[in-house]
C-alpha cells in the first residue's frame, strides 16, 4: 500500500479537500433551492388567492348584470354584448394574473441559476487555491523535515567527533598512539567490521596521526 505523504506531514489529501468542497457545494445548493421553492410556493399562493378574487368578482358581476341592464333599459343584443365583454375582461384579467405569476416565478428561477453559477465560479477558484496551497505546504514540510534530519545528523556527527577527539587527546605518547593505530588497521582488515564502524575508525586514525604529529612536535 502506497504511503500517504499528506498524512505523514499532518495535511489533508487532495481527495479530502475535494470531498469537503463537494459537501459544501451540495449543502449550499440545497439550501438555496429550498429557499427558491419556498418563494415560489408563496408566490403561487398569493396568485391563487388573486385568481380566486378575480373569479368571485366575475361571478358577482355576472349575477348583478341582469338587474343593471334592466335599470338601463337594455335588452336583447345589448345584453349579449355586455356578457361577451364581461367574459373577455375576466379572461384578460386571469391571463394577466397568470403572466404576473410566470414572471415572478421565472425571476426566482433566474436569480437561483445566476447565484449558483457565480457560487460555482467562486468555489472553483477557492478549491484551486486550496489545492495549490496544500501542495505548497507539503513541499515546504518535506524541506523542513529534511533540514531537521540534516541538523540532527550534523549534531550527532559533531558530538561523536568531539568525543573521539577528546579520547584521542588522551594518548600522551607516540608509542600509545602507534599501538592504537595498529589496532585500528587490524580492525579495518576484518570483514565483520561494518562500513559505519570502519568509517569511524578511519576518522579516529586520522585524528591519531594528527595527535602523533602534535606530540612529536612538542618534544623537539
Rosetta blueprint (number, residue, H / E / L):
1 X L
2 X L
3 X L
4 X L
5 X H
6 X H
7 X H
8 X H
9 X L
10 X L
11 X L
12 X L
13 X L
14 X H
15 X H
16 X H
17 X H
18 X H
19 X H
20 X H
21 X H
22 X H
23 X H
24 X H
25 X H
26 X H
27 X H
28 X H
29 X H
30 X H
31 X H
32 X H
33 X H
34 X H
35 X H
36 X H
37 X H
38 X H
39 X H
40 X H
41 X H
42 X H
43 X H
44 X H
45 X H
46 X H
47 X H
48 X H
49 X H
50 X H
51 X H
52 X H
53 X H
54 X H
55 X H
56 X H
57 X H
58 X H
59 X H
60 X H
61 X H
62 X H
63 X H
64 X H
65 X H
66 X H
67 X H
68 X H
69 X H
70 X H
71 X H
72 X L
73 X L
74 X L
75 X L
76 X L
77 X H
78 X H
79 X H
80 X H
81 X H
82 X H
83 X H
84 X H
85 X H
86 X H
87 X H
88 X H
89 X H
90 X H
91 X H
92 X H
93 X H
94 X H
95 X H
96 X H
97 X H
98 X H
99 X H
100 X H
101 X H
102 X H
103 X H
104 X H
105 X H
106 X H
107 X H
108 X H
109 X H
110 X H
111 X H
112 X H
113 X H
114 X H
115 X H
116 X H
117 X H
118 X H
119 X H
120 X H
121 X H
122 X H
123 X H
124 X H
125 X H
126 X H
127 X H
128 X H
129 X H
130 X H
131 X H
132 X H
133 X H
134 X H
135 X H
136 X H
137 X H
138 X H
139 X H
140 X H
141 X H
142 X H
143 X H
144 X H
145 X H
146 X H
147 X H
148 X H
149 X H
150 X H
151 X H
152 X H
153 X H
154 X H
155 X H
156 X H
157 X H
158 X H
159 X H
160 X H
161 X H
162 X H
163 X H
164 X H
165 X H
166 X H
167 X H
168 X H
169 X L
170 X L
171 X L
172 X L
173 X L
174 X H
175 X H
176 X H
177 X H
178 X H
179 X H
180 X H
181 X H
182 X H
183 X H
184 X H
185 X H
186 X H
187 X H
188 X H
189 X H
190 X L
191 X L
192 X L
193 X L
194 X L
195 X H
196 X H
197 X H
198 X H
199 X H
200 X H
201 X H
202 X H
203 X H
204 X H
205 X H
206 X H
207 X H
208 X H
209 X H
210 X H
211 X H
212 X H
213 X H
214 X H
215 X H
216 X H
217 X H
218 X H
219 X H
220 X L
